């Protein structure tokens, strides 16, 4: 594990990265644009199932 940490520190030094902890920045929440309201299509009443014919004797 020590070899890995040493290797990482060498690479960071060659890149010019700071050895300390990373900087943390707060993210700014973008303002949401309200989408144009869509009118919902009115559904027609579902047709009732055709009633059964009475049996003829």
C-alpha positions, 0 to 999 in steps of 0.5 A, a space after each residue: 500500500 505504501 508503494 501505491 501511495 508513493 507512486 500517486 504522490 509522485 504523479 501528483 507532483 509531476 502534474 503540479 497538483 497540491 498534495 493537500 486535500 481538494 477544495 470543496 465548492 458549493 454548487 449553485 442550483 440553477 433556476 428552473 424554467 417553468 415549462 408551458 403548461 400542457 392542457 390535458 386532453 379530456 378523455 371521453 367516457 369509456 363506452 360501457 360493455 354492451 349489455 348481454 341480450 336476454 335469453 329467448 325461450 
